[in-house]
Amino acid sequence: MASSMLISILITFLVIILVLYLVQRLPLDARMRQIAQIIVIIIGIISLLKYLAVF
């Protein structure tokens, strides 16, 4: 059980990093890119907290 939770957390973390990289590649101005990065980080933190049974 612990190993599956650890794998899920690792996959979620890797997906967050990938999405942040893809947001950097978008042709947006700096302010919109920053807003998109903040949204991705917030969603990522919430999903990681879900795996840790906080929510």
Rosetta blueprint (number, residue, H / E / L):
1 M L
2 A H
3 S H
4 S H
5 M H
6 L H
7 I H
8 S H
9 I H
10 L H
11 I H
12 T H
13 F H
14 L H
15 V H
16 I H
17 I H
18 L H
19 V H
20 L H
21 Y H
22 L H
23 V H
24 Q H
25 R H
26 L L
27 P L
28 L L
29 D L
30 A H
31 R H
32 M H
33 R H
34 Q H
35 I H
36 A H
37 Q H
38 I H
39 I H
40 V H
41 I H
42 I H
43 I H
44 G H
45 I H
46 I H
47 S H
48 L H
49 L H
50 K H
51 Y H
52 L L
53 A L
54 V L
55 F L
